[in-house]
Amino acid sequence: MPTPVDTPLRLDFPTAERLATQYGTPLYVLSEPLFRQTIRRYKAAFQAAYPKTELSYASKANGSLALLAIAHDEDCLIDVASEGELRGALAAGVPAARCVFHGNNKDVLEIAFALECKIGTIVADNLPEIDHLTSIWRPCSTKVMLRLAPGVDPITHEKIATGQEDSKFGLNISDGAAEEGLRRALAGSLPVAGFHCHVGSQLLNPEAQIAGGEGLAKFAVSMKSRLGYTAEFINLGGGLGIACTEHDRPLDVETYCEKLVARVKRILDEGGLQPILGQEPGRALVGECGLTLYTVGAIKEVPVTGGRRRYVSVDGGLSDNPRPALYGAEYRVESMRPSAEMARATVCGKHCESDELFPNVPLPADIAAGDLLQVPCTGAYNSSMSSNYNRFPRPATVLLRMQGEPALVQRRESWAEMFARENLPDGLRR
Ligand code: LLP
């Protein structure tokens, strides 16, 4: 491991210009040393807080095969939430045995595929899934975990809160569904290894994850006394937030793991349980390891009450970063060209929508078409949530390897790929 790399990933002007010229913009850029360093730091922090731990990488955050291969090389399990994500892990050389299969509505074919691949763990999300698993189960190496809804309401955007009782995810502890699920799974001879919860994402306050973990620990203790069942694994999910802007103040991972584990462990100790504890972060592992480069295009100013507003349009938009539109997410935007005078501007994409990416951000007063902008902290939930809206080709991704040398890990989508699924039925073309 070379000298530690600063977080979040940022490029200097010559590097940004070189990459933009070679690969075009918008361009996602990722750092391999930073990703490895972030995984190692998370693991060390977790391990310092608890003796038996397991770290998974939530591949939905960024499923680039290169990242999956690196996470696997760093001994992470891979959380997959669909057959497609499982196929991605397999294509990256991750053995199915190292994958954990999530989903609130896995269909029978996806489950059959996962079992055929000898997936490591299936996380059963609801009673019908447990019934289905018991009906098809044959002795095999796959473990089953139960996803529980611990009934906690995290402080985050409502669209990424999942731990509350009123959620499509997991078996509610409070209404007895979790206990009923465990009874059915045990009666059906499923190899239930333990319990899982994931309460929400981009959490800057750890209270929800801690309360969720406590809920799981209490449930595990009560199942030991009520059913004589001993949980071997408890997974506390992901969710730790990152600082996308200077206003975000997430806990550092060491403090987070210490606080999370301390309260969960107390309950487990009192109940005489020593399970392996797992965590399953996505954003906290990869978010700061990636940035997006854009090129400035049209610039215009409009009169608004009390002054003028400047719109700076870039060559991407909600197709490469839907998070501002979906969750009101904010980011820092940095011009690659230093300037003495700064002025506020609204950075927009080029979609046929208002497509405001970054409202009211400071940019050089003399910003001009052709300038490069970098947006740090876009490693998570940007590439993996990108789309072809307005027939924009999805951007390329470049991975900066251990000595900083660039490697293309996803090329820009071609026009042929864009139209590959289309079929014009006979007689329609005039
Ligand atoms: N485990 C499970 C079961 C999950 O559902 C998720 C995220 C994670 C782990 C990882 O969570 P993280 O550590 O990344 O917060 N698209 C949204 C985020 C959705 C997260 C969904 N589940 C966004 O852009 O903010």
Residues whose N, C-alpha, C, O or C-beta is under 5 A from the ligand:
A	BS01	LLP	A58 A61 H102 I160 H198 G200 S201 Q202 G237 G238 G239 L240 E280 P281 G282 R283 A284 R323 Y381
